[in-house]
Amino acid sequence: MPGPAGETDITWLRVLLVTDLLARAAELHNLQVLTVLALADQASAQVAAFERTADALGIHPPAARASLSEARTSAGGPIDVHVVSQGTGADGSQSGLVARVGAARLRRVDDHTEDVLVSTGETVALWRRHVAAWAEAPSRPIPARITEQVRAAFGDLDTASALALLRDLVLDADVPAGAKFETFVYADRVLGLDLPRDIGRASG
C-alpha cells in the first residue's frame, strides 16, 4: 500500500520472506515444515497479488491458507513458530515462539540502488553459469571446513556470510569444480536463488 513520500509498505513481503527463510533453514536440518498463511480480513484479490509478487521473488508459497481462528486446525496441531509483523498480536492461547518482523518500506529506486540491483542480478546470473558448468564435472564432497562455515552461517540465519563464502569459493582454485557445485546447490536450498536453473541449457 502507498506510504509517505512515494514509499510502498512491503512489511507483508518481509513476513513471507522471513517465514520462507526459517522453513528452508529448518528443512536443511531434516525437519518437516508446514507453513500456514493465517489471514485476517484481507481481500482475496489483494492476497493473490501479494503471493504473485512473492512467487516472482522465489519465495515458497504457504502449504495452506486459513483464517486466524483456523490456523491451528490447518497446521494439524500446535504451531511451533508464529511469524507476525511488528505491532500485530499473536493468539496468546496458542503455544510456540513468536517472531516479530519489523516494518519495511520500498522507496523510489534511485541511481545508486539501481546500480546495486543490476550488479546483484549479474552476480546471480554468473553463479548460475558457473553451477551449470560445474555440473559437468565429477561430483566431489563438500570440504569439511566449508560445510562447517555454511552450517554456521545458516544456523544464525546469516545469509550475508553465506553469500560472502560463495563469492570466495568461486575463486578458490584448491576446491574441485564438483565440490563447488555441491556447495552452491546445498546453499541454494536456503538462499533460494535458483542457482541450478541453467543446468543442461546450451551455453550459446
C-alpha positions in Angstrom: 0.0 0.0 0.0 1.2 3.6 -0.6 3.2 5.3 2.1 4.8 8.7 2.7 7.0 10.3 0.1 6.0 7.7 -2.5 7.1 4.8 -0.4 5.3 1.4 -0.5 4.6 -0.7 2.6 6.1 -4.2 1.9 6.0 -5.5 5.5 3.8 -8.3 4.3 6.6 -9.3 1.9 9.2 -9.3 4.6 7.0 -11.6 6.8 6.6 -14.1 3.9 10.4 -13.9 3.2 11.3 -14.5 6.9 8.9 -17.4 7.1 10.4 -18.9 4.0 13.9 -18.5 5.2 13.1 -20.1 8.6 11.4 -23.0 6.8 14.3 -23.5 4.4 16.8 -23.5 7.3 14.7 -26.0 9.3 14.4 -28.3 6.3 18.2 -28.1 5.9 18.4 -29.8 9.3 15.9 -32.5 8.1 12.9 -31.1 10.0 9.5 -31.4 8.4 7.9 -28.0 7.9 4.3 -27.0 7.2 3.7 -23.3 6.7 0.2 -21.8 7.0 -0.8 -18.3 5.9 -3.2 -17.0 8.5 -5.4 -14.2 7.2 -7.4 -11.5 8.9 -10.0 -9.6 6.9 -7.9 -9.4 3.8 -9.4 -9.3 0.4 -8.7 -12.4 -1.6 -7.7 -10.4 -4.6 -5.1 -8.5 -2.6 -3.7 -11.7 -1.1 -3.4 -13.2 -4.6 -1.4 -10.1 -5.7 0.9 -10.5 -2.6 1.5 -14.1 -3.4 2.2 -13.4 -7.1 4.9 -10.9 -6.1 6.4 -13.4 -3.6 6.4 -16.1 -6.2 8.3 -13.9 -8.6 10.9 -13.4 -6.0 11.3 -17.1 -5.4 9.6 -17.2 -2.0 7.9 -20.5 -1.5 4.1 -20.3 -1.2 2.5 -21.4 2.1 1.3 -25.0 2.2 -2.1 -23.9 3.4 -4.2 -20.7 4.0 -6.7 -20.2 6.8 -8.4 -17.6 8.9 -6.6 -16.7 12.2 -9.0 -18.8 14.2 -8.5 -21.9 11.9 -4.7 -21.7 11.6 -4.1 -24.4 14.2 -6.5 -26.8 12.6 -4.9 -26.2 9.2 -1.5 -26.9 10.7 -2.7 -30.2 12.1 -1.6 -29.4 15.6 0.3 -26.9 17.8 2.1 -24.1 15.9 5.8 -24.0 16.8 6.6 -20.6 15.4 4.3 -17.6 14.7 5.8 -15.0 12.3 4.0 -11.8 12.6 4.6 -8.1 11.7 5.6 -5.7 14.4 2.6 -4.4 16.3 0.5 -7.4 15.3 -0.7 -9.6 18.1 -0.4 -13.4 18.1 -3.0 -15.7 19.6 -2.0 -15.9 23.2 -3.9 -19.1 23.7 -1.5 -21.0 21.4 2.0 -22.1 22.3 5.1 -21.5 20.3 7.7 -18.9 19.6 6.5 -15.5 18.3 8.9 -13.9 15.8 8.1 -10.3 15.1 9.2 -8.8 11.8 9.9 -5.1 11.6 8.2 -2.8 9.2 9.6 -2.5 5.7 9.0 0.2 3.0 10.1 0.3 -0.6 11.4 3.7 -1.6 11.6 5.0 -5.1 14.6 3.5 -6.8 17.5 6.0 -7.3 20.5 5.6 -9.5 22.7 4.1 -6.7 20.0 1.5 -5.8 19.5 0.6 -9.4 23.3 0.1 -9.9 23.2 -2.3 -6.9 20.3 -4.2 -8.2 21.9 -4.6 -11.7 25.2 -5.7 -10.1 23.4 -8.3 -7.9 21.5 -9.6 -10.9 24.7 -10.0 -12.8 26.3 -11.9 -9.9 23.4 -14.3 -9.7 23.5 -14.9 -13.5 27.2 -15.6 -13.3 26.8 -18.0 -10.5 24.1 -19.9 -12.4 26.5 -20.2 -15.3 29.2 -21.5 -13.0 26.9 -24.0 -11.5 25.8 -25.2 -14.9 29.5 -25.7 -15.9 30.5 -27.3 -12.6 27.6 -29.8 -13.1 29.6 -31.3 -15.9 32.5 -32.2 -13.6 32.6 -35.3 -11.4 30.9 -34.9 -8.1 33.1 -34.3 -5.1 32.1 -34.0 -1.4 32.0 -30.5 0.1 35.2 -29.9 2.1 34.6 -30.2 5.9 35.7 -26.6 6.6 33.3 -25.3 4.0 30.5 -27.4 5.4 31.1 -26.0 8.9 31.1 -22.5 7.6 27.9 -22.9 5.7 26.1 -24.6 8.6 27.4 -21.9 11.0 26.1 -19.1 8.7 22.7 -20.7 8.2 22.5 -21.7 11.9 22.4 -18.0 12.6 20.4 -17.2 9.5 23.5 -15.1 8.5 22.8 -15.0 4.7 25.4 -12.2 4.2 28.2 -14.5 5.5 26.9 -17.4 3.3 26.9 -15.2 0.2 30.5 -13.9 1.0 31.6 -17.6 1.4 30.2 -18.4 -2.1 31.9 -15.4 -3.6 35.2 -16.5 -2.2 34.6 -20.1 -3.3 34.2 -19.2 -7.0 37.8 -18.0 -7.0 39.3 -20.8 -4.8 41.5 -22.9 -7.1 42.0 -25.5 -4.3 38.4 -26.7 -4.4 37.4 -29.0 -7.2 34.6 -28.0 -9.5 32.4 -30.9 -8.4 32.7 -29.8 -4.7 31.9 -26.2 -5.7 28.8 -27.5 -7.5 27.6 -29.4 -4.4 28.3 -26.4 -2.1 26.3 -24.0 -4.3 23.4 -26.3 -4.7 23.4 -27.1 -0.9 23.5 -23.4 0.0 20.7 -22.6 -2.5 18.3 -24.7 -0.5 18.2 -21.8 1.9 19.2 -18.8 -0.4 16.5 -19.7 -3.0 18.4 -18.1 -5.9 17.5 -20.9 -8.3 21.2 -21.4 -9.0 20.8 -24.8 -10.8 18.4 -23.2 -13.3 20.8 -23.2 -16.2 22.0 -26.8 -15.9 21.6 -28.6 -19.2 20.9 -25.5 -21.2 23.0 -24.7 -24.2 25.8 -22.3 -23.4 25.3 -20.4 -26.7 
